[in-house]
Amino acid sequence: MQIGLSSFTYGWSVGVHGFPQPANPLSVFALLERCRQFGLNLLQIGDNIRLDQWSDRQLDELRAAAETANVALEVGARRLDETRLEAYFRIARRLEARLIRFIIDESGYHPTAAQVIELLRRKSCALNELTLGIENHDRFKSRELRQIVEAVDDPAVGICLDTSNSLGAAEDLQTVMSELADRTVNLHIKDFWIERLPYLMGFLVEGRPAGQGFLDVAAVWERMSRVPRCKTAVVELWTPPVLDQRGAIDIEATVAREAEWAQHSVAHVVNVARAAHGA
């Protein structure tokens, strides 16, 4: 699998809507530079950067910059409806991206599994050489996502398997991988930590740098490297914000933490991959 960065590796640095913004938000072009610094040749641009709001000229400039940096692009979107799907077909082709990662839901938009299947059956023929990965993301159980992909029955449609998201659907990673691993076309490596709250009623779930949480990165890599269709793996982070003395988000300290976590996480994943290849 080819290792890459995601715009969600640097969620705070790119900017989180409704929260404090960094003084110098990371642009897509800065993310390409981060790839270069890490020696990576893949960038997945998620839905925190709305490429469907870019002009053709801007997309062409991005494609040219990625070619110069020798970085392959993947794109990501949220809200799986016909309009958004067609928009990202066009964007992916303009950027020469091979994979589109889609989250089904958006605020106020929650289609049924039957509606998703009907849409994908109608539109998957337009993928041609593109691959569409549906991400496990909170609402749908992994078995439902598998049933969707099986019902669509198109080799160009698979799963973007995120190692942490299905905690929001009350599913552990073993369940998710059992259902979805063989249908996976893209992997999101995201480590996490769970601890009981001080008053003992409930748990806190938050991110950790890869290798410092509950995620067994080596075991995930070993399993997913045997899936023929899973060609790429991107590092993502759930970086908790740094709070100041008043309890407000210190965005610059948060951005610094995120950068440190990204560096550690990439190094860990690269080392795991090298060890697996050398075994």
C-alpha positions in Angstrom: 0.0 0.0 0.0 1.1 3.5 -0.8 1.3 5.7 2.3 0.0 9.3 2.2 -1.2 12.3 4.0 -4.8 13.6 4.3 -6.1 17.1 4.7 -7.5 15.5 7.9 -4.0 14.8 9.1 -4.0 18.6 9.6 -7.6 19.3 10.4 -7.0 22.2 12.8 -4.2 23.6 10.6 -6.5 23.6 7.5 -9.3 25.1 9.7 -12.4 23.7 11.4 -15.6 25.6 10.6 -17.1 27.3 13.7 -13.8 27.2 15.7 -10.8 29.5 16.0 -8.8 29.7 12.8 -5.0 29.5 12.6 -3.2 32.7 11.6 -1.8 30.9 8.6 -4.1 28.1 7.5 -2.5 25.3 5.6 -3.4 25.4 1.9 -3.5 22.4 -0.4 -0.1 23.6 -1.8 1.3 23.6 1.7 0.0 20.0 2.2 1.9 19.0 -1.0 5.0 20.5 0.6 4.4 18.4 3.8 4.2 15.3 1.6 7.6 16.2 0.1 9.1 16.8 3.6 8.0 13.4 4.7 9.1 11.7 1.5 5.5 10.7 0.7 3.9 10.7 -2.8 0.2 10.7 -2.0 -2.2 13.4 -0.7 -5.9 12.8 -0.1 -7.9 16.0 -0.1 -10.9 15.5 2.1 -14.2 17.4 2.5 -12.6 20.0 4.8 -11.3 21.5 1.6 -14.2 22.0 -0.8 -12.8 21.4 -4.2 -16.3 21.6 -5.8 -16.1 25.4 -5.0 -12.8 25.7 -7.0 -12.6 27.0 -10.6 -11.2 24.9 -13.4 -8.2 27.2 -13.4 -7.5 26.6 -9.7 -7.9 22.8 -10.2 -5.5 22.9 -13.1 -2.9 24.8 -10.9 -3.3 22.1 -8.2 -2.8 19.3 -10.7 0.3 21.0 -12.1 1.7 21.6 -8.6 1.1 17.9 -7.6 2.8 16.8 -10.8 5.8 19.0 -10.0 5.9 17.6 -6.4 5.5 14.0 -7.7 2.5 13.6 -5.5 -0.6 11.6 -6.6 -3.9 13.0 -5.5 -7.1 11.5 -4.1 -10.2 13.5 -3.4 -12.9 13.3 -0.8 -16.4 14.6 -0.4 -19.4 14.5 1.9 -23.1 14.1 1.0 -23.6 11.3 -1.5 -26.2 12.6 -3.8 -26.3 12.9 -7.6 -25.1 16.5 -7.8 -22.1 16.0 -5.5 -21.2 12.7 -7.1 -21.1 14.1 -10.6 -19.2 17.2 -9.4 -16.4 14.9 -7.9 -16.3 12.7 -11.0 -15.4 15.8 -12.9 -12.9 17.1 -10.3 -11.2 13.7 -10.0 -10.6 13.5 -13.7 -9.4 17.1 -13.9 -6.9 16.4 -11.2 -6.0 12.9 -12.6 -7.0 11.5 -9.2 -7.9 7.8 -9.3 -9.9 7.6 -6.1 -12.9 9.5 -4.6 -13.6 8.9 -1.0 -17.3 9.7 0.0 -19.0 10.1 3.3 -22.7 9.4 2.7 -24.2 11.8 5.2 -24.2 15.5 5.7 -26.1 17.7 8.2 -29.8 17.4 7.2 -29.1 14.7 4.6 -29.4 11.0 5.7 -30.4 8.8 2.8 -31.5 5.2 3.4 -29.4 2.3 2.3 -31.8 1.6 -0.5 -31.5 5.2 -1.8 -27.7 4.9 -1.8 -27.8 1.6 -3.7 -30.2 3.0 -6.3 -28.0 6.1 -6.8 -24.8 4.1 -7.1 -26.3 1.5 -9.5 -27.3 4.4 -11.8 -24.1 6.4 -11.6 -21.3 3.8 -11.1 -21.1 3.2 -14.8 -19.7 6.8 -15.1 -16.7 6.0 -13.0 -14.8 4.4 -15.8 -11.2 4.2 -14.5 -12.1 5.9 -11.2 -12.6 4.1 -7.9 -15.2 5.2 -5.3 -14.7 4.4 -1.7 -17.6 4.7 0.8 -16.3 5.6 4.2 -17.6 4.0 7.4 -18.7 7.0 9.3 -21.0 6.8 12.4 -24.5 6.0 11.2 -24.3 2.9 9.1 -23.2 -0.3 10.6 -20.4 -2.1 8.8 -22.7 -4.9 7.8 -25.0 -2.4 6.2 -22.1 -0.8 4.3 -21.0 -4.2 3.1 -24.6 -4.9 1.9 -24.6 -1.6 0.0 -21.4 -2.4 -1.8 -22.5 -6.0 -2.6 -25.9 -4.8 -3.9 -24.2 -2.2 -6.2 -22.0 -5.0 -7.5 -19.5 -2.9 -9.3 -15.7 -3.5 -8.9 -15.1 0.3 -9.0 -17.2 0.8 -5.8 -15.7 -0.3 -2.5 -15.0 0.8 1.1 -12.8 3.5 2.6 -12.0 1.8 5.9 -11.4 4.2 8.7 -9.9 2.5 11.8 -11.8 4.7 14.3 -15.0 6.1 12.9 -17.2 3.1 13.6 -16.8 3.7 17.3 -19.6 6.2 16.6 -21.8 3.3 15.5 -20.8 1.3 18.6 -18.6 -1.1 16.6 -15.1 -2.2 17.4 -12.3 -2.5 14.7 -12.4 -6.3 14.7 -16.1 -6.2 13.7 -15.4 -3.5 11.1 -12.5 -5.3 9.5 -14.3 -8.7 9.5 -17.2 -7.1 7.5 -15.3 -4.7 5.3 -11.6 -5.5 4.9 -12.1 -7.5 1.7 -14.1 -4.8 0.1 -11.7 -2.0 1.0 -10.1 0.2 -1.6 -8.5 2.8 0.7 -7.4 2.7 4.4 -7.5 5.5 6.9 -5.0 4.9 9.7 -6.2 6.8 12.8 -5.2 5.9 16.3 -7.4 6.6 19.3 -7.6 6.4 23.1 -10.6 5.5 25.4 -10.6 6.3 29.1 -13.2 6.4 31.8 -14.2 9.9 32.9 -13.2 11.0 36.4 -16.7 10.7 37.8 -16.8 7.1 36.4 -20.0 7.5 34.4 -19.0 7.3 30.8 -15.9 7.3 28.7 -13.8 9.9 26.8 -12.8 8.9 23.2 -10.1 11.0 21.5 -7.2 10.7 19.1 -3.6 9.8 19.7 -0.5 9.8 17.4 -0.2 6.5 15.5 1.3 3.8 17.8 0.4 5.6 21.0 -3.3 4.6 21.3 -5.3 1.4 21.2 -4.8 0.8 17.5 -2.5 -2.1 16.6 -1.1 -0.4 13.5 1.1 -3.4 12.6 -1.8 -5.8 12.7 -4.0 -3.6 10.6 -1.2 -3.1 8.1 -0.6 -6.9 7.9 -4.3 -7.6 7.3 -4.9 -4.8 4.8 -1.7 -5.4 2.8 -3.3 -8.7 1.8 -6.3 -7.0 0.2 -5.6 -6.7 -3.5 -7.9 -3.7 -4.1 -6.6 -1.6 -1.2 -3.8 0.3 -2.8 -3.4 3.4 -0.6 -3.3 4.1 3.2 -3.5 7.7 4.5 -2.7 8.9 8.0 -5.4 10.8 9.7 -5.6 12.4 13.2 -8.1 13.2 15.8 -5.9 15.8 17.5 -7.6 17.2 20.7 -7.3 20.9 21.0 -4.9 22.6 23.5 -6.9 24.7 26.0 -5.7 27.9 27.6 -6.2 28.8 31.3 -9.7 30.0 30.5 -10.6 26.8 28.9 -10.7 28.3 25.4 -8.9 26.7 22.4 -5.4 27.9 21.9 -5.3 27.4 18.2 -1.6 28.0 17.6 -0.6 25.6 20.3 -3.1 23.1 18.8 -1.6 23.5 15.4 1.8 22.9 16.9 0.6 19.7 18.6 -1.0 18.6 15.4 2.3 19.0 13.4 4.2 17.0 16.1 1.6 14.3 16.0 1.7 14.1 12.2 5.4 13.8 12.2 5.3 11.0 14.8 2.4 9.2 13.1 3.9 9.2 9.6 7.2 7.9 11.0 5.5 5.1 12.9 3.4 4.0 9.9 6.4 4.1 7.6 8.4 2.0 10.1 5.6 -0.5 10.4 5.4 -0.8 6.6 9.1 -1.3 6.2 9.2 -3.9 8.9 6.3 -5.8 7.2 8.0 -5.7 3.9 11.2 -6.9 5.4 9.6 -9.8 7.2 
